[in-house]
Amino acid sequence: MGGGSRHPAPWRPESGNSGRIYFQLVPESKTAKNRVHLDVRVGAAQIEAEQERLIATGATFLYRASQGPHSWVTMADPEGNEFCIT
């Protein structure tokens, strides 16, 4: 991921800092596995609502998974890039 800006410190929601993620458009379509995979923490009580909100904006539900005490929902953006909400 070249050409992006760096946030000066790790983003921590409880610190009051706003996080930033930059996406760079490229002319090529996806041809292989994701080079970056995002995990977005929304909290257990918000996963269902966030999943529905994302579907309404064009995301696709792929599957639910869990390992030990952790669970997540894997989704894909309209171009097929996978990400998880937890």
KOLPADREN-761511 format. One record per atom (N, C-alpha, C, CB): atom name; z, y negated, x. Coordinates in nm, 3 decimals, padded with zeros to 5 digits. Glycine has a CB too. Layout:
// residues N
<site: CA	Z: Z	Y: Y	X: X>;
...
This chain:
// residues 86
<site: N	Z: 00.000	Y: 00.117	X: 00.083>;
<site: CA	Z: 00.000	Y: 00.000	X: 00.000>;
<site: C	Z: 00.000	Y: -00.123	X: 00.088>;
<site: CB	Z: 00.120	Y: 00.000	X: -00.095>;
<site: N	Z: -00.112	Y: -00.170	X: 00.122>;
<site: CA	Z: -00.118	Y: -00.288	X: 00.205>;
<site: C	Z: -00.133	Y: -00.413	X: 00.122>;
<site: CB	Z: -00.230	Y: -00.278	X: 00.303>;
<site: N	Z: -00.100	Y: -00.524	X: 00.183>;
<site: CA	Z: -00.125	Y: -00.652	X: 00.121>;
<site: C	Z: -00.021	Y: -00.698	X: 00.021>;
<site: CB	Z: -00.253	Y: -00.648	X: 00.055>;
<site: N	Z: 00.084	Y: -00.620	X: -00.003>;
<site: CA	Z: 00.186	Y: -00.661	X: -00.098>;
<site: C	Z: 00.296	Y: -00.740	X: -00.031>;
<site: CB	Z: 00.245	Y: -00.541	X: -00.168>;
<site: N	Z: 00.376	Y: -00.808	X: -00.108>;
<site: CA	Z: 00.491	Y: -00.880	X: -00.056>;
<site: C	Z: 00.611	Y: -00.789	X: -00.055>;
<site: CB	Z: 00.519	Y: -01.006	X: -00.138>;
<site: N	Z: 00.704	Y: -00.818	X: 00.031>;
<site: CA	Z: 00.827	Y: -00.740	X: 00.036>;
<site: C	Z: 00.940	Y: -00.819	X: -00.027>;
<site: CB	Z: 00.863	Y: -00.701	X: 00.180>;
<site: N	Z: 01.020	Y: -00.751	X: -00.107>;
<site: CA	Z: 01.139	Y: -00.813	X: -00.162>;
<site: C	Z: 01.241	Y: -00.816	X: -00.049>;
<site: CB	Z: 01.193	Y: -00.735	X: -00.289>;
<site: N	Z: 01.313	Y: -00.926	X: -00.028>;
<site: CA	Z: 01.400	Y: -00.938	X: 00.088>;
<site: C	Z: 01.519	Y: -00.843	X: 00.089>;
<site: CB	Z: 01.450	Y: -01.076	X: 00.096>;
<site: N	Z: 01.558	Y: -00.788	X: -00.023>;
<site: CA	Z: 01.673	Y: -00.697	X: -00.026>;
<site: C	Z: 01.650	Y: -00.594	X: -00.136>;
<site: CB	Z: 01.806	Y: -00.775	X: -00.049>;
<site: N	Z: 01.717	Y: -00.478	X: -00.126>;
<site: CA	Z: 01.703	Y: -00.379	X: -00.233>;
<site: C	Z: 01.741	Y: -00.440	X: -00.367>;
<site: CB	Z: 01.790	Y: -00.255	X: -00.204>;
<site: N	Z: 01.668	Y: -00.401	X: -00.470>;
<site: CA	Z: 01.695	Y: -00.453	X: -00.603>;
<site: C	Z: 01.806	Y: -00.372	X: -00.666>;
<site: CB	Z: 01.570	Y: -00.451	X: -00.691>;
<site: N	Z: 01.908	Y: -00.440	X: -00.713>;
<site: CA	Z: 02.018	Y: -00.376	X: -00.785>;
<site: C	Z: 02.039	Y: -00.454	X: -00.914>;
<site: CB	Z: 02.150	Y: -00.373	X: -00.698>;
<site: N	Z: 02.012	Y: -00.392	X: -01.030>;
<site: CA	Z: 02.023	Y: -00.465	X: -01.156>;
<site: C	Z: 02.158	Y: -00.533	X: -01.175>;
<site: CB	Z: 01.999	Y: -00.372	X: -01.271>;
<site: N	Z: 02.265	Y: -00.468	X: -01.130>;
<site: CA	Z: 02.398	Y: -00.524	X: -01.151>;
<site: C	Z: 02.422	Y: -00.650	X: -01.066>;
<site: CB	Z: 02.503	Y: -00.421	X: -01.119>;
<site: N	Z: 02.338	Y: -00.674	X: -00.966>;
<site: CA	Z: 02.356	Y: -00.791	X: -00.880>;
<site: C	Z: 02.302	Y: -00.918	X: -00.945>;
<site: CB	Z: 02.288	Y: -00.769	X: -00.746>;
<site: N	Z: 02.225	Y: -00.903	X: -01.053>;
<site: CA	Z: 02.166	Y: -01.019	X: -01.117>;
<site: C	Z: 02.031	Y: -01.057	X: -01.059>;
<site: CB	Z: 02.259	Y: -01.136	X: -01.107>;
<site: N	Z: 01.989	Y: -00.990	X: -00.952>;
<site: CA	Z: 01.857	Y: -01.016	X: -00.894>;
<site: C	Z: 01.751	Y: -00.952	X: -00.982>;
<site: CB	Z: 01.848	Y: -00.963	X: -00.748>;
<site: N	Z: 01.638	Y: -01.017	X: -00.994>;
<site: CA	Z: 01.529	Y: -00.954	X: -01.068>;
<site: C	Z: 01.443	Y: -00.877	X: -00.969>;
<site: CB	Z: 01.443	Y: -01.060	X: -01.145>;
<site: N	Z: 01.400	Y: -00.759	X: -01.008>;
<site: CA	Z: 01.316	Y: -00.677	X: -00.922>;
<site: C	Z: 01.170	Y: -00.715	X: -00.937>;
<site: CB	Z: 01.335	Y: -00.530	X: -00.951>;
<site: N	Z: 01.092	Y: -00.682	X: -00.838>;
<site: CA	Z: 00.948	Y: -00.709	X: -00.844>;
<site: C	Z: 00.872	Y: -00.586	X: -00.796>;
<site: CB	Z: 00.911	Y: -00.832	X: -00.758>;
<site: N	Z: 00.765	Y: -00.557	X: -00.864>;
<site: CA	Z: 00.673	Y: -00.453	X: -00.821>;
<site: C	Z: 00.535	Y: -00.514	X: -00.830>;
<site: CB	Z: 00.686	Y: -00.322	X: -00.909>;
<site: N	Z: 00.460	Y: -00.505	X: -00.723>;
<site: CA	Z: 00.324	Y: -00.557	X: -00.722>;
<site: C	Z: 00.226	Y: -00.442	X: -00.731>;
<site: CB	Z: 00.298	Y: -00.642	X: -00.596>;
<site: N	Z: 00.124	Y: -00.456	X: -00.814>;
<site: CA	Z: 00.019	Y: -00.358	X: -00.827>;
<site: C	Z: -00.111	Y: -00.423	X: -00.781>;
<site: CB	Z: 00.007	Y: -00.305	X: -00.972>;
<site: N	Z: -00.184	Y: -00.352	X: -00.700>;
<site: CA	Z: -00.310	Y: -00.403	X: -00.650>;
<site: C	Z: -00.424	Y: -00.326	X: -00.715>;
<site: CB	Z: -00.318	Y: -00.394	X: -00.496>;
<site: N	Z: -00.515	Y: -00.398	X: -00.780>;
<site: CA	Z: -00.630	Y: -00.334	X: -00.842>;
<site: C	Z: -00.731	Y: -00.294	X: -00.735>;
<site: CB	Z: -00.696	Y: -00.428	X: -00.946>;
<site: N	Z: -00.787	Y: -00.176	X: -00.752>;
<site: CA	Z: -00.892	Y: -00.129	X: -00.662>;
<site: C	Z: -01.009	Y: -00.081	X: -00.747>;
<site: CB	Z: -00.840	Y: -00.016	X: -00.566>;
<site: N	Z: -01.130	Y: -00.085	X: -00.696>;
<site: CA	Z: -01.245	Y: -00.045	X: -00.777>;
<site: C	Z: -01.256	Y: 00.106	X: -00.799>;
<site: CB	Z: -01.372	Y: -00.095	X: -00.713>;
<site: N	Z: -01.195	Y: 00.186	X: -00.713>;
<site: CA	Z: -01.206	Y: 00.331	X: -00.724>;
<site: C	Z: -01.113	Y: 00.384	X: -00.832>;
<site: CB	Z: -01.175	Y: 00.399	X: -00.589>;
<site: N	Z: -01.155	Y: 00.492	X: -00.899>;
<site: CA	Z: -01.067	Y: 00.559	X: -00.994>;
<site: C	Z: -00.980	Y: 00.659	X: -00.919>;
<site: CB	Z: -01.149	Y: 00.628	X: -01.106>;
<site: N	Z: -00.880	Y: 00.709	X: -00.987>;
<site: CA	Z: -00.789	Y: 00.807	X: -00.928>;
<site: C	Z: -00.866	Y: 00.934	X: -00.897>;
<site: CB	Z: -00.668	Y: 00.837	X: -01.021>;
<site: N	Z: -00.851	Y: 00.987	X: -00.776>;
<site: CA	Z: -00.922	Y: 01.110	X: -00.738>;
<site: C	Z: -00.829	Y: 01.217	X: -00.686>;
<site: CB	Z: -01.027	Y: 01.079	X: -00.634>;
<site: N	Z: -00.702	Y: 01.185	X: -00.664>;
<site: CA	Z: -00.607	Y: 01.281	X: -00.608>;
<site: C	Z: -00.468	Y: 01.252	X: -00.663>;
<site: CB	Z: -00.607	Y: 01.276	X: -00.452>;
<site: N	Z: -00.371	Y: 01.325	X: -00.612>;
<site: CA	Z: -00.232	Y: 01.306	X: -00.651>;
<site: C	Z: -00.188	Y: 01.162	X: -00.623>;
<site: CB	Z: -00.141	Y: 01.406	X: -00.578>;
<site: N	Z: -00.092	Y: 01.114	X: -00.705>;
<site: CA	Z: -00.038	Y: 00.979	X: -00.685>;
<site: C	Z: 00.010	Y: 00.960	X: -00.542>;
<site: CB	Z: 00.076	Y: 00.952	X: -00.783>;
<site: N	Z: -00.015	Y: 00.843	X: -00.488>;
<site: CA	Z: 00.041	Y: 00.808	X: -00.357>;
<site: C	Z: 00.180	Y: 00.749	X: -00.374>;
<site: CB	Z: -00.051	Y: 00.709	X: -00.284>;
<site: N	Z: 00.210	Y: 00.697	X: -00.492>;
<site: CA	Z: 00.341	Y: 00.641	X: -00.524>;
<site: C	Z: 00.382	Y: 00.695	X: -00.659>;
<site: CB	Z: 00.339	Y: 00.484	X: -00.524>;
<site: N	Z: 00.507	Y: 00.731	X: -00.672>;
<site: CA	Z: 00.559	Y: 00.781	X: -00.800>;
<site: C	Z: 00.681	Y: 00.698	X: -00.834>;
<site: CB	Z: 00.593	Y: 00.934	X: -00.794>;
<site: N	Z: 00.678	Y: 00.631	X: -00.949>;
<site: CA	Z: 00.791	Y: 00.549	X: -00.990>;
<site: C	Z: 00.886	Y: 00.628	X: -01.079>;
<site: CB	Z: 00.742	Y: 00.425	X: -01.063>;
<site: N	Z: 01.015	Y: 00.612	X: -01.056>;
<site: CA	Z: 01.119	Y: 00.659	X: -01.145>;
<site: C	Z: 01.189	Y: 00.535	X: -01.197>;
<site: CB	Z: 01.220	Y: 00.759	X: -01.073>;
<site: N	Z: 01.186	Y: 00.514	X: -01.327>;
<site: CA	Z: 01.243	Y: 00.394	X: -01.387>;
<site: C	Z: 01.367	Y: 00.435	X: -01.465>;
<site: CB	Z: 01.140	Y: 00.322	X: -01.479>;
<site: N	Z: 01.482	Y: 00.383	X: -01.424>;
<site: CA	Z: 01.608	Y: 00.418	X: -01.491>;
<site: C	Z: 01.633	Y: 00.321	X: -01.605>;
<site: CB	Z: 01.726	Y: 00.416	X: -01.391>;
<site: N	Z: 01.641	Y: 00.375	X: -01.726>;
<site: CA	Z: 01.669	Y: 00.295	X: -01.844>;
<site: C	Z: 01.802	Y: 00.333	X: -01.906>;
<site: CB	Z: 01.558	Y: 00.310	X: -01.946>;
<site: N	Z: 01.861	Y: 00.444	X: -01.863>;
<site: CA	Z: 01.986	Y: 00.493	X: -01.919>;
<site: C	Z: 01.961	Y: 00.595	X: -02.028>;
<site: CB	Z: 02.069	Y: 00.377	X: -01.975>;
<site: N	Z: 02.048	Y: 00.694	X: -02.034>;
<site: CA	Z: 02.030	Y: 00.806	X: -02.127>;
<site: C	Z: 02.013	Y: 00.761	X: -02.272>;
<site: CB	Z: 02.147	Y: 00.900	X: -02.117>;
<site: N	Z: 02.086	Y: 00.658	X: -02.313>;
<site: CA	Z: 02.080	Y: 00.612	X: -02.452>;
<site: C	Z: 01.948	Y: 00.544	X: -02.485>;
<site: CB	Z: 02.195	Y: 00.518	X: -02.479>;
<site: N	Z: 01.871	Y: 00.503	X: -02.385>;
<site: CA	Z: 01.749	Y: 00.428	X: -02.409>;
<site: C	Z: 01.620	Y: 00.506	X: -02.384>;
<site: CB	Z: 01.749	Y: 00.307	X: -02.323>;
<site: N	Z: 01.630	Y: 00.630	X: -02.335>;
<site: CA	Z: 01.509	Y: 00.704	X: -02.299>;
<site: C	Z: 01.414	Y: 00.720	X: -02.417>;
<site: CB	Z: 01.547	Y: 00.841	X: -02.244>;
<site: N	Z: 01.463	Y: 00.761	X: -02.531>;
<site: CA	Z: 01.374	Y: 00.783	X: -02.647>;
<site: C	Z: 01.304	Y: 00.654	X: -02.688>;
<site: CB	Z: 01.455	Y: 00.839	X: -02.767>;
<site: N	Z: 01.378	Y: 00.545	X: -02.698>;
<site: CA	Z: 01.319	Y: 00.417	X: -02.739>;
<site: C	Z: 01.217	Y: 00.369	X: -02.635>;
<site: CB	Z: 01.429	Y: 00.310	X: -02.759>;
<site: N	Z: 01.249	Y: 00.387	X: -02.509>;
<site: CA	Z: 01.156	Y: 00.343	X: -02.404>;
<site: C	Z: 01.031	Y: 00.429	X: -02.404>;
<site: CB	Z: 01.224	Y: 00.349	X: -02.267>;
<site: N	Z: 01.047	Y: 00.559	X: -02.427>;
<site: CA	Z: 00.930	Y: 00.648	X: -02.435>;
<site: C	Z: 00.838	Y: 00.602	X: -02.547>;
<site: CB	Z: 00.975	Y: 00.795	X: -02.458>;
<site: N	Z: 00.892	Y: 00.573	X: -02.664>;
<site: CA	Z: 00.810	Y: 00.529	X: -02.776>;
<site: C	Z: 00.745	Y: 00.394	X: -02.747>;
<site: CB	Z: 00.895	Y: 00.519	X: -02.903>;
<site: N	Z: 00.818	Y: 00.303	X: -02.684>;
<site: CA	Z: 00.762	Y: 00.173	X: -02.649>;
<site: C	Z: 00.645	Y: 00.188	X: -02.554>;
<site: CB	Z: 00.870	Y: 00.083	X: -02.587>;
<site: N	Z: 00.661	Y: 00.275	X: -02.454>;
<site: CA	Z: 00.554	Y: 00.296	X: -02.356>;
<site: C	Z: 00.432	Y: 00.363	X: -02.419>;
<site: CB	Z: 00.605	Y: 00.381	X: -02.240>;
<site: N	Z: 00.454	Y: 00.457	X: -02.508>;
<site: CA	Z: 00.342	Y: 00.521	X: -02.579>;
<site: C	Z: 00.265	Y: 00.416	X: -02.659>;
<site: CB	Z: 00.393	Y: 00.634	X: -02.672>;
<site: N	Z: 00.336	Y: 00.324	X: -02.722>;
<site: CA	Z: 00.271	Y: 00.219	X: -02.801>;
<site: C	Z: 00.187	Y: 00.126	X: -02.714>;
<site: CB	Z: 00.375	Y: 00.139	X: -02.876>;
<site: N	Z: 00.217	Y: 00.120	X: -02.584>;
<site: CA	Z: 00.140	Y: 00.033	X: -02.495>;
<site: C	Z: 00.033	Y: 00.108	X: -02.416>;
<site: CB	Z: 00.233	Y: -00.037	X: -02.398>;
<site: N	Z: 00.014	Y: 00.238	X: -02.447>;
<site: CA	Z: -00.095	Y: 00.312	X: -02.385>;
<site: C	Z: -00.055	Y: 00.427	X: -02.293>;
<site: CB	Z: -00.177	Y: 00.220	X: -02.309>;
<site: N	Z: 00.073	Y: 00.446	X: -02.270>;
<site: CA	Z: 00.118	Y: 00.557	X: -02.185>;
<site: C	Z: 00.107	Y: 00.689	X: -02.263>;
<site: CB	Z: 00.264	Y: 00.535	X: -02.136>;
<site: N	Z: 00.107	Y: 00.799	X: -02.189>;
<site: CA	Z: 00.100	Y: 00.932	X: -02.248>;
<site: C	Z: 00.223	Y: 01.013	X: -02.207>;
<site: CB	Z: -00.029	Y: 01.005	X: -02.204>;
<site: N	Z: 00.287	Y: 01.077	X: -02.304>;
<site: CA	Z: 00.398	Y: 01.168	X: -02.275>;
<site: C	Z: 00.341	Y: 01.293	X: -02.211>;
<site: CB	Z: 00.478	Y: 01.202	X: -02.405>;
<site: N	Z: 00.400	Y: 01.338	X: -02.100>;
<site: CA	Z: 00.357	Y: 01.462	X: -02.035>;
<site: C	Z: 00.457	Y: 01.574	X: -02.056>;
<site: CB	Z: 00.335	Y: 01.439	X: -01.886>;
<site: N	Z: 00.583	Y: 01.554	X: -02.016>;
<site: CA	Z: 00.684	Y: 01.658	X: -02.035>;
<site: C	Z: 00.824	Y: 01.606	X: -02.009>;
<site: CB	Z: 00.655	Y: 01.778	X: -01.944>;
<site: N	Z: 00.922	Y: 01.683	X: -02.057>;
<site: CA	Z: 01.064	Y: 01.657	X: -02.029>;
<site: C	Z: 01.108	Y: 01.759	X: -01.925>;
<site: CB	Z: 01.153	Y: 01.666	X: -02.159>;
<site: N	Z: 01.202	Y: 01.718	X: -01.841>;
<site: CA	Z: 01.253	Y: 01.811	X: -01.741>;
<site: C	Z: 01.398	Y: 01.775	X: -01.710>;
<site: CB	Z: 01.168	Y: 01.808	X: -01.612>;
<site: N	Z: 01.467	Y: 01.869	X: -01.649>;
<site: CA	Z: 01.604	Y: 01.844	X: -01.605>;
<site: C	Z: 01.636	Y: 01.934	X: -01.487>;
<site: CB	Z: 01.705	Y: 01.866	X: -01.721>;
<site: N	Z: 01.730	Y: 01.888	X: -01.408>;
<site: CA	Z: 01.779	Y: 01.966	X: -01.296>;
<site: C	Z: 01.925	Y: 01.928	X: -01.279>;
<site: CB	Z: 01.697	Y: 01.939	X: -01.165>;
<site: N	Z: 02.013	Y: 02.027	X: -01.298>;
<site: CA	Z: 02.155	Y: 01.998	X: -01.295>;
<site: C	Z: 02.189	Y: 01.896	X: -01.402>;
<site: CB	Z: 02.197	Y: 01.947	X: -01.156>;
<site: N	Z: 02.266	Y: 01.793	X: -01.367>;
<site: CA	Z: 02.304	Y: 01.692	X: -01.467>;
<site: C	Z: 02.197	Y: 01.586	X: -01.493>;
<site: CB	Z: 02.430	Y: 01.625	X: -01.423>;
<site: N	Z: 02.087	Y: 01.592	X: -01.423>;
<site: CA	Z: 01.984	Y: 01.490	X: -01.434>;
<site: C	Z: 01.871	Y: 01.535	X: -01.526>;
<site: CB	Z: 01.929	Y: 01.455	X: -01.295>;
<site: N	Z: 01.824	Y: 01.443	X: -01.610>;
<site: CA	Z: 01.710	Y: 01.474	X: -01.696>;
<site: C	Z: 01.617	Y: 01.353	X: -01.695>;
<site: CB	Z: 01.755	Y: 01.509	X: -01.841>;
<site: N	Z: 01.489	Y: 01.377	X: -01.724>;
<site: CA	Z: 01.390	Y: 01.271	X: -01.721>;
<site: C	Z: 01.272	Y: 01.307	X: -01.809>;
<site: CB	Z: 01.343	Y: 01.244	X: -01.577>;
<site: N	Z: 01.191	Y: 01.207	X: -01.838>;
<site: CA	Z: 01.068	Y: 01.223	X: -01.913>;
<site: C	Z: 00.955	Y: 01.180	X: -01.820>;
<site: CB	Z: 01.069	Y: 01.141	X: -02.048>;
<site: N	Z: 00.857	Y: 01.266	X: -01.801>;
<site: CA	Z: 00.742	Y: 01.231	X: -01.718>;
<site: C	Z: 00.629	Y: 01.185	X: -01.810>;
<site: CB	Z: 00.697	Y: 01.352	X: -01.630>;
<site: N	Z: 00.572	Y: 01.072	X: -01.773>;
<site: CA	Z: 00.465	Y: 01.011	X: -01.852>;
<site: C	Z: 00.352	Y: 00.972	X: -01.759>;
<site: CB	Z: 00.516	Y: 00.889	X: -01.931>;
<site: N	Z: 00.242	Y: 00.929	X: -01.816>;
<site: CA	Z: 00.127	Y: 00.882	X: -01.736>;
<site: C	Z: 00.078	Y: 00.751	X: -01.795>;
<site: CB	Z: 00.012	Y: 00.988	X: -01.733>;
<site: N	Z: 00.034	Y: 00.662	X: -01.706>;
<site: CA	Z: -00.027	Y: 00.538	X: -01.753>;
<site: C	Z: -00.169	Y: 00.568	X: -01.799>;
<site: CB	Z: -00.026	Y: 00.429	X: -01.641>;
<site: N	Z: -00.241	Y: 00.472	X: -01.855>;
<site: CA	Z: -00.376	Y: 00.500	X: -01.906>;
<site: C	Z: -00.475	Y: 00.555	X: -01.803>;
<site: CB	Z: -00.433	Y: 00.376	X: -01.965>;
<site: N	Z: -00.449	Y: 00.534	X: -01.673>;
<site: CA	Z: -00.538	Y: 00.587	X: -01.570>;
<site: C	Z: -00.492	Y: 00.722	X: -01.517>;
<site: CB	Z: -00.548	Y: 00.489	X: -01.456>;
<site: N	Z: -00.383	Y: 00.776	X: -01.572>;
<site: CA	Z: -00.335	Y: 00.907	X: -01.532>;
<site: C	Z: -00.231	Y: 00.908	X: -01.422>;
<site: CB	Z: -00.448	Y: 00.988	X: -01.489>;
<site: N	Z: -00.184	Y: 00.791	X: -01.379>;
<site: CA	Z: -00.080	Y: 00.784	X: -01.277>;
<site: C	Z: 00.054	Y: 00.820	X: -01.341>;
<site: CB	Z: -00.074	Y: 00.643	X: -01.211>;
<site: N	Z: 00.122	Y: 00.917	X: -01.283>;
<site: CA	Z: 00.247	Y: 00.966	X: -01.340>;
<site: C	Z: 00.366	Y: 00.880	X: -01.298>;
<site: CB	Z: 00.271	Y: 01.110	X: -01.298>;
<site: N	Z: 00.464	Y: 00.871	X: -01.389>;
<site: CA	Z: 00.591	Y: 00.805	X: -01.359>;
<site: C	Z: 00.696	Y: 00.869	X: -01.449>;
<site: CB	Z: 00.582	Y: 00.649	X: -01.382>;
<site: N	Z: 00.821	Y: 00.850	X: -01.414>;
<site: CA	Z: 00.931	Y: 00.909	X: -01.491>;
<site: C	Z: 01.024	Y: 00.800	X: -01.542>;
<site: CB	Z: 01.009	Y: 01.010	X: -01.406>;
<site: N	Z: 01.081	Y: 00.825	X: -01.659>;
<site: CA	Z: 01.189	Y: 00.742	X: -01.707>;
<site: C	Z: 01.313	Y: 00.828	X: -01.718>;
<site: CB	Z: 01.154	Y: 00.675	X: -01.844>;
<site: N	Z: 01.423	Y: 00.773	X: -01.678>;
<site: CA	Z: 01.549	Y: 00.846	X: -01.675>;
<site: C	Z: 01.662	Y: 00.758	X: -01.722>;
<site: CB	Z: 01.578	Y: 00.899	X: -01.536>;
